């Protein structure tokens, strides 16, 4: 039995560590890569030093109790994470089904605005994740040209151009959306600010998001839809419609991991 546990810990730890290291080499250093890397290294260490660890625990009851408590806490956290993932996957499937049916039946409400949330840039260009959001927004805008189109994202440290401007340029160059049709919100640094500052821009253009007959499409990645919708409703968006774009497979599971902690953090800080 111990061999099975050791092999399982080693394989899981190795997969976690290698995947996170690969992403970090691509400059994706964030909570979703650093924490899983740490967990992976801990698993590998347990597998390699299994007998030494057991020997130390057998000689120190306090350490044994502490170790047991830590593993129990990890198990409880893992259960909560799996429940979150199940809820997230269900939400993604529902969103995809709703959009597919609405597109097929042409029943999507007439939108007052389309707000595209930022997701990072590299060398003056959108990341793959952000590009997929913009592609999704552009396709939606083709069918809803009456909607105000807002790109939302501020100026990152070390960058000379705001994320919103880079997003607008991508829409112009890739999807031939005229610059005059794009409103840019170039000051936000979080989802809450994305939506708050975009709300102010919409108000200046006569769109009151608190009105129940004012549907606002919020385009974001599939893993981000639950939190984005919750924040929007808390900020007074009466009819937010989250439009999910796919997440690249290479970062999908790390994005889910990071989103779990972001969701908990948002709840603690009363964002929704």
Secondary structure, 3 states (H helix, E strand, C coil): CHHHHHHHHHHHHHHHHHHHHHHHHCCCCCHHHHHHHHHHHHHHHHHHCHHHHHHHHHHCHHHHHHHHHHHHHHHHHHHHHHHHHHHHHHHHHHHHHHHHHHHHHCCCCCCCEEEEECCCEECCEECHHHHHHHHHHHHHHHHCCCCEEEEECCCCCCCCCCHHHHHHHHHHHHHCCCHHHEEEECCCCCHHHHHHHHHHHHHHCCCCCCCCCCEEEEEEEHHHHHHHHHHHHHCCCCEEEEEEECCCHHHHHHHHHHHHHHHHHHHHCCCC
